[in-house]
Amino acid sequence: MAMKICKDCGTEISKSAKTCPKCGKKLKHTGVRVVLGLAIIIIGICAITSSNTNTTNTENAKPVSAQVQEEKMTLEKFNKIETGMTYQQVVDIVGEEGTLSTESSYGDQTMKIYYWYAKNGISNATISFMNGKVTAKSQIGLN
């Protein structure tokens, strides 16, 4: 169980507690503050399996059978993708468009996450773009 220290009396208490059991002080839950770049990495890793994203674009999603035939990401192609590349540069490396998984904006920041499947239809790569440039990438099972 995650623990923290009450600022008033110094008692170790659960992070989920709403009041300190010793002194009765109400505890503030300020939430997690995350640097935008770290948030993108976490979102990139979780994008395909998470249902708690800001906006999910299902219009561009293709049936798995179509993905297996069309999208051909490999580990060799994945390794050529570098931070700072544009979406078009990634498409040129992979040889085809990715499937838009998630798109969100905050102020003047726009994040898009695309994924590509390997020929086996299971292995895949997820690439995160902030304002049109690669900021994070992850892959599962590519060879």
Phi and psi restraints in degrees (value plus and minus 20) as a CYANA .aco file:
   2 ALA   PHI     -93.5   -53.5
   2 ALA   PSI     114.6   154.6
   3 MET   PHI    -143.1  -103.1
   3 MET   PSI     137.9   177.9
   4 LYS   PHI    -164.3  -124.3
   4 LYS   PSI     153.3   193.3
   5 ILE   PHI    -128.0   -88.0
   5 ILE   PSI     112.4   152.4
   6 CYS   PHI     -86.5   -46.5
   6 CYS   PSI     108.2   148.2
   7 LYS   PHI     -90.0   -50.0
   7 LYS   PSI     -42.7    -2.7
   8 ASP   PHI    -104.3   -64.3
   8 ASP   PSI     -66.9   -26.9
   9 CYS   PHI    -135.8   -95.8
   9 CYS   PSI     -29.0    11.0
  10 GLY   PHI      62.8   102.8
  10 GLY   PSI     -13.1    26.9
  11 THR   PHI     -94.2   -54.2
  11 THR   PSI     118.5   158.5
  12 GLU   PHI     -99.3   -59.3
  12 GLU   PSI     106.4   146.4
  13 ILE   PHI    -157.1  -117.1
  13 ILE   PSI     143.5   183.5
  14 SER   PHI     -85.0   -45.0
  14 SER   PSI     122.1   162.1
  15 LYS   PHI     -84.5   -44.5
  15 LYS   PSI     -42.0    -2.0
  16 SER   PHI    -109.1   -69.1
  16 SER   PSI     -25.4    14.6
  17 ALA   PHI     -85.6   -45.6
  17 ALA   PSI     123.2   163.2
  18 LYS   PHI    -114.7   -74.7
  18 LYS   PSI     -44.6    -4.6
  19 THR   PHI    -158.1  -118.1
  19 THR   PSI     134.7   174.7
  20 CYS   PHI     -95.4   -55.4
  20 CYS   PSI     108.2   148.2
  21 PRO   PHI     -89.1   -49.1
  21 PRO   PSI     -39.9     0.1
  22 LYS   PHI    -108.3   -68.3
  22 LYS   PSI     -72.7   -32.7
  23 CYS   PHI    -122.8   -82.8
  23 CYS   PSI     -32.0     8.0
  24 GLY   PHI      60.0   100.0
  24 GLY   PSI     -14.1    25.9
  25 LYS   PHI     -85.4   -45.4
  25 LYS   PSI     111.0   151.0
  26 LYS   PHI     -90.1   -50.1
  26 LYS   PSI     116.8   156.8
  27 LEU   PHI    -124.7   -84.7
  27 LEU   PSI     117.9   157.9
  28 LYS   PHI    -105.7   -65.7
  28 LYS   PSI     120.2   160.2
  29 HIS   PHI    -132.3   -92.3
  29 HIS   PSI      80.5   120.5
  30 THR   PHI    -103.3   -63.3
  30 THR   PSI     -28.2    11.8
  31 GLY   PHI      62.1   102.1
  31 GLY   PSI     159.4   199.4
  32 VAL   PHI    -115.2   -75.2
  32 VAL   PSI     109.8   149.8
  33 ARG   PHI    -123.7   -83.7
  33 ARG   PSI     101.4   141.4
  34 VAL   PHI    -142.1  -102.1
  34 VAL   PSI     115.3   155.3
  35 VAL   PHI     -83.9   -43.9
  35 VAL   PSI     117.4   157.4
  36 LEU   PHI     -72.7   -32.7
  36 LEU   PSI     -62.1   -22.1
  37 GLY   PHI     -80.8   -40.8
  37 GLY   PSI     -61.3   -21.3
  38 LEU   PHI     -86.4   -46.4
  38 LEU   PSI     -59.6   -19.6
  39 ALA   PHI     -80.5   -40.5
  39 ALA   PSI     -58.6   -18.6
  40 ILE   PHI     -84.8   -44.8
  40 ILE   PSI     -62.0   -22.0
  41 ILE   PHI     -80.9   -40.9
  41 ILE   PSI     -66.2   -26.2
  42 ILE   PHI     -83.8   -43.8
  42 ILE   PSI     -64.6   -24.6
  43 ILE   PHI     -82.9   -42.9
  43 ILE   PSI     -61.9   -21.9
  44 GLY   PHI     -79.1   -39.1
  44 GLY   PSI     -60.2   -20.2
  45 ILE   PHI     -89.6   -49.6
  45 ILE   PSI     -56.2   -16.2
  46 CYS   PHI    -117.9   -77.9
  46 CYS   PSI     -23.8    16.2
  47 ALA   PHI     -76.3   -36.3
  47 ALA   PSI     -62.9   -22.9
  48 ILE   PHI     -93.8   -53.8
  48 ILE   PSI     -54.8   -14.8
  49 THR   PHI    -116.3   -76.3
  49 THR   PSI     -33.1     6.9
  50 SER   PHI    -105.0   -65.0
  50 SER   PSI     120.3   160.3
  51 SER   PHI    -126.2   -86.2
  51 SER   PSI     -15.8    24.2
  52 ASN   PHI    -125.5   -85.5
  52 ASN   PSI      19.7    59.7
  53 THR   PHI    -111.0   -71.0
  53 THR   PSI     140.4   180.4
  54 ASN   PHI     -81.0   -41.0
  54 ASN   PSI     -72.0   -32.0
  55 THR   PHI    -162.7  -122.7
  55 THR   PSI     107.8   147.8
  56 THR   PHI    -133.7   -93.7
  56 THR   PSI     110.6   150.6
  57 ASN   PHI    -118.1   -78.1
  57 ASN   PSI      88.3   128.3
  58 THR   PHI    -117.6   -77.6
  58 THR   PSI     -28.6    11.4
  59 GLU   PHI     -84.6   -44.6
  59 GLU   PSI     -55.8   -15.8
  60 ASN   PHI    -107.9   -67.9
  60 ASN   PSI     -27.5    12.5
  61 ALA   PHI     -88.5   -48.5
  61 ALA   PSI     121.2   161.2
  62 LYS   PHI    -133.3   -93.3
  62 LYS   PSI     133.5   173.5
  63 PRO   PHI     -79.3   -39.3
  63 PRO   PSI     130.4   170.4
  64 VAL   PHI     -75.6   -35.6
  64 VAL   PSI     -59.8   -19.8
  65 SER   PHI     -80.6   -40.6
  65 SER   PSI     -57.0   -17.0
  66 ALA   PHI     -90.0   -50.0
  66 ALA   PSI     -57.3   -17.3
  67 GLN   PHI     -83.3   -43.3
  67 GLN   PSI     -61.5   -21.5
  68 VAL   PHI     -80.6   -40.6
  68 VAL   PSI     -60.2   -20.2
  69 GLN   PHI     -97.1   -57.1
  69 GLN   PSI     -54.7   -14.7
  70 GLU   PHI    -114.9   -74.9
  70 GLU   PSI     -64.0   -24.0
  71 GLU   PHI    -114.4   -74.4
  71 GLU   PSI     109.4   149.4
  72 LYS   PHI    -152.3  -112.3
  72 LYS   PSI      42.1    82.1
  73 MET   PHI     -93.9   -53.9
  73 MET   PSI     119.7   159.7
  74 THR   PHI    -147.6  -107.6
  74 THR   PSI     144.0   184.0
  75 LEU   PHI     -83.1   -43.1
  75 LEU   PSI     -57.1   -17.1
  76 GLU   PHI     -81.1   -41.1
  76 GLU   PSI     -66.1   -26.1
  77 LYS   PHI     -85.5   -45.5
  77 LYS   PSI     -64.1   -24.1
  78 PHE   PHI     -76.3   -36.3
  78 PHE   PSI     -64.1   -24.1
  79 ASN   PHI     -87.0   -47.0
  79 ASN   PSI     -39.3     0.7
  80 LYS   PHI    -100.8   -60.8
  80 LYS   PSI     -37.0     3.0
  81 ILE   PHI     -98.3   -58.3
  81 ILE   PSI     108.6   148.6
  82 GLU   PHI    -144.7  -104.7
  82 GLU   PSI     132.6   172.6
  83 THR   PHI     -75.6   -35.6
  83 THR   PSI     116.0   156.0
  84 GLY   PHI      77.1   117.1
  84 GLY   PSI     -32.9     7.1
  85 MET   PHI     -89.4   -49.4
  85 MET   PSI     134.5   174.5
  86 THR   PHI    -104.7   -64.7
  86 THR   PSI     145.7   185.7
  87 TYR   PHI     -78.1   -38.1
  87 TYR   PSI     -63.2   -23.2
  88 GLN   PHI     -82.5   -42.5
  88 GLN   PSI     -58.3   -18.3
  89 GLN   PHI     -83.4   -43.4
  89 GLN   PSI     -58.8   -18.8
  90 VAL   PHI     -86.1   -46.1
  90 VAL   PSI     -64.3   -24.3
  91 VAL   PHI     -79.2   -39.2
  91 VAL   PSI     -61.1   -21.1
  92 ASP   PHI     -82.8   -42.8
  92 ASP   PSI     -56.4   -16.4
  93 ILE   PHI     -90.6   -50.6
  93 ILE   PSI     -68.5   -28.5
  94 VAL   PHI     -93.2   -53.2
  94 VAL   PSI     -54.5   -14.5
  95 GLY   PHI      77.9   117.9
  95 GLY   PSI     -14.7    25.3
  96 GLU   PHI    -186.6  -146.6
  96 GLU   PSI     143.9   183.9
  97 GLU   PHI     -87.3   -47.3
  97 GLU   PSI     129.0   169.0
  98 GLY   PHI    -108.0   -68.0
  98 GLY   PSI     152.6   192.6
  99 THR   PHI    -120.3   -80.3
  99 THR   PSI     103.0   143.0
 100 LEU   PHI     -89.1   -49.1
 100 LEU   PSI      99.9   139.9
 101 SER   PHI    -115.4   -75.4
 101 SER   PSI     -67.2   -27.2
 102 THR   PHI    -164.2  -124.2
 102 THR   PSI     124.0   164.0
 103 GLU   PHI    -162.0  -122.0
 103 GLU   PSI     109.6   149.6
 104 SER   PHI    -167.6  -127.6
 104 SER   PSI     136.9   176.9
 105 SER   PHI    -153.6  -113.6
 105 SER   PSI     127.8   167.8
 106 TYR   PHI    -164.3  -124.3
 106 TYR   PSI      90.9   130.9
 107 GLY   PHI      42.8    82.8
 107 GLY   PSI    -146.3  -106.3
 108 ASP   PHI    -115.3   -75.3
 108 ASP   PSI      -9.2    30.8
 109 GLN   PHI    -118.0   -78.0
 109 GLN   PSI     109.3   149.3
 110 THR   PHI    -143.3  -103.3
 110 THR   PSI     108.2   148.2
 111 MET   PHI    -136.5   -96.5
 111 MET   PSI     113.8   153.8
 112 LYS   PHI    -150.1  -110.1
 112 LYS   PSI     119.3   159.3
 113 ILE   PHI    -141.7  -101.7
 113 ILE   PSI     105.5   145.5
 114 TYR   PHI    -136.5   -96.5
 114 TYR   PSI     134.8   174.8
 115 TYR   PHI    -153.6  -113.6
 115 TYR   PSI     134.3   174.3
 116 TRP   PHI    -152.9  -112.9
 116 TRP   PSI     117.2   157.2
 117 TYR   PHI    -117.5   -77.5
 117 TYR   PSI     134.6   174.6
 118 ALA   PHI    -101.8   -61.8
 118 ALA   PSI     155.1   195.1
 119 LYS   PHI     -80.4   -40.4
 119 LYS   PSI     -48.8    -8.8
 120 ASN   PHI     -94.9   -54.9
 120 ASN   PSI     -27.9    12.1
 121 GLY   PHI      57.1    97.1
 121 GLY   PSI     -18.9    21.1
 122 ILE   PHI    -136.1   -96.1
 122 ILE   PSI     -74.1   -34.1
 123 SER   PHI     -83.3   -43.3
 123 SER   PSI     123.5   163.5
 124 ASN   PHI    -176.2  -136.2
 124 ASN   PSI     147.6   187.6
 125 ALA   PHI    -148.6  -108.6
 125 ALA   PSI     122.1   162.1
 126 THR   PHI    -141.0  -101.0
 126 THR   PSI     107.8   147.8
 127 ILE   PHI    -142.8  -102.8
 127 ILE   PSI     109.1   149.1
 128 SER   PHI    -122.2   -82.2
 128 SER   PSI     115.9   155.9
 129 PHE   PHI    -141.9  -101.9
 129 PHE   PSI     109.3   149.3
 130 MET   PHI    -132.6   -92.6
 130 MET   PSI     100.2   140.2
 131 ASN   PHI      31.3    71.3
 131 ASN   PSI      21.7    61.7
 132 GLY   PHI      64.1   104.1
 132 GLY   PSI     -16.3    23.7
 133 LYS   PHI    -142.0  -102.0
 133 LYS   PSI     123.4   163.4
 134 VAL   PHI     -82.1   -42.1
 134 VAL   PSI     108.4   148.4
 135 THR   PHI    -138.1   -98.1
 135 THR   PSI     -42.7    -2.7
 136 ALA   PHI    -178.7  -138.7
 136 ALA   PSI     134.1   174.1
 137 LYS   PHI    -168.2  -128.2
 137 LYS   PSI     130.5   170.5
 138 SER   PHI    -168.6  -128.6
 138 SER   PSI     136.6   176.6
 139 GLN   PHI    -165.2  -125.2
 139 GLN   PSI     134.1   174.1
 140 ILE   PHI    -151.1  -111.1
 140 ILE   PSI      98.5   138.5
 141 GLY   PHI      52.8    92.8
 141 GLY   PSI      -8.3    31.7
 142 LEU   PHI     -91.2   -51.2
 142 LEU   PSI     124.7   164.7
